[in-house]
Amino acid sequence: MPHFSNGMNPNLAPADPLSGASRVVPNEDSFHRMISVERKRTARSRKPFLLMLLDTKSCFSFQRNERVLAELLSALALSTRETDITGWYKDNAIVGVMFTEIGLAGDNSIVSTMLTRVSDALRRHLTLEQFNQISISFHVFPEEGDHETPQRPSNPVLYPDLLRRDNARSSSRAMKRAMDIVGSILAIAICAPLFVIIAAVIKATSRGPVFFRQSRVGQYGVPFVFLKFRSMHTDSDPDVHMSYVRQLIAGQADATPSNGNGGGVYKLTNDPRVTRVGAFLRRTSLDELPQFFNVLRGEMSLVGPRPPIPYEVDAYDIWHRRRLLEARPGITGLWQVNGRSRVKFDEMVRLDLRYAQTWTPWLDVKILFRTPRAVLSSDGAY
């Protein structure tokens, strides 16, 4: 049985049968931080981990059931390794266990093995009624994304620390959303004449629609329809871009000359798919103007990481995926005002992560004020 001070202490696990010492079970805040650390470790080692959650379905609280908690922790101690981490995913309600550095076998076989092992241990320690009140779920990191399925975002269970951070920033996030709404409405109103002119020129110089619609991956992996002014011929083959993007993400792409400004860009140049008008729209970033409608709809923000195409995400390394989780995608960001396509892909991701981790409304304002200068200079644009 566990040792409880002051009547009861849910942060202590059963005593070690050999030493008699009590083992500290991390509270909710500590366990969430451990999940974050384990995600980063997995990104480096490429060894997945499995998060198991035991939820009481709100039928009872472990805080009021000392004996049930003791039996549960005893069962877990017998069915887990010393390197596995047990803690409170939700204090007094959901117990979590991280099975670290699991094998590379199929996820289904791993889950089946763990479920059988834990279920057998729980049945030996709990009554049938108690066992039936516990719901067991498994979550593997890194998860396999399916960005073509609208209802398949990244699994939020594996990112409780980010959800906690977002909740702590609720007032600032509300301010950011207000800035997005006001800013996008003003931009659409001011640029309305320009919308008409650009649309007329596109229709007059090439066949096809005015707007280019494309599926992009938003925050937490949720897909949305991304809007741009069409800058390419219709029915263009995406294979050229797909091949280049994979090389770029893998760090195998070389910089190519750009606009006679010296140096080079990590972007396709002399792309035969791009129309003459489209080349101008891209250099001046005028093709991006319709994205203010994405901002108004809440799919994007004025400032944030650029939203990737699904096949880009498929080529991501594990740590690259954090840019999809840390912040809502934006029209402009640190990448755009720090060299744009002159920056290698890994550095772009680091800039996105730095933005998300240090974000404040004032930082958004500073980036927005720096954006016109970056656009007019065409530095890194193509």
C-alpha positions, 0 to 999 in steps of 0.5 A: 500500500502507498505511504500517504502523509497528511491522510492522503498524498496522490503524488506517492506511488506504492513502496518498492517491495525491496527497499520499502521506499515510496516513489514520487508520482509527478503531478499534472504540470510535471508530467506534461513537461515530461511529455514535452521533453520526451517528444524532443528526445524522440525527435533526436533518437527517432525512437517512438514512445507510447502514452497510455491513459487510464481514465475513470470516466468521471465515475469516481475520483482517485482522491476519494478512493485511496485504496483503488489508487493504491491497487492501480499503481501497484498493478502499473508497477508490476506491468511497466519497466523502470524506464517507463514514467507514470504520472498524473495526466489530469490530477486525481482523474487520469493516470498516464504512463509513458512507455519510452523507446518502444520498438519499431514494430507496427503500432497495432501490435505494440498497443495490443501487447501493452493493453493485454499486459496492463489489463491482466494486471488491473484485473488481478488488483481491482474488482470487476466493478472498479475495472469497468470504470476505467477507460484505457487509451493509447497514443503513439508519438510520432503519430502518422498524419493524414492531412487529406482527411479533414477530421484528422488533426494532430492528436492533441492528447500528445501535446498537453503542454501546448494546450496549457500554454494556449489557455494561459495566453487566452487574453493575448490570443483574443487580442491577436484574433481581434488584430487579425479581424480588424487588420484583414477587414481593413486590408480587404477594403483598402486593396479592393481596387487592386483586387479588381485590377489584378483579376482583370489582368490575370483574365486578360493574359491567361486562361483559367480562374483568377484565384488559385485554391490549394489544400494547405495544412493549418495548426494542429494539422487541420487542413484548409483551402488556401487562396492566392491569385493564380500565377501559374498556367492551369493544369500545371504538373506539381511534380517539379515542385514536389521533387524540389521541396523534398530536396529542400527539406532534406537539405540537399537543394542548392541556392539559385541566383535571384533577381540580380541581387547577389547570393541566391534563393532556396526556391524554384527559379525560371519555373515554366509553369509561371506566367509572365504576370504571375512572375510579377505578382510573386516578386511583389507578393501581390499574389498573397493578397487573397489570404486576408480572406483566410485570416478573416475566416480564422484559418490563418493569422496576419503573422505566423508560420507559412502553411505547408502543402500536405506533400511538404509535411510528408517530407518533414523530419519529426522536429519540423512538425512542431511548426504546425503545432506552435502557432496558427499559420500566417501571411507574414512572419520572422522568416519573411522579414529575415531574408525569405527564401534566402534562408535554408529550410531548417533555419526557417523552421527555427525562426517559426519556433522562435516566434511561437515561443517568444510571441507577444502582440507587440512582436506581431506589430513589429513584424507587420511594420517590417513586412512592407520594407521586406516586400518592397525590397524583394529580398529573397522573393521569386 
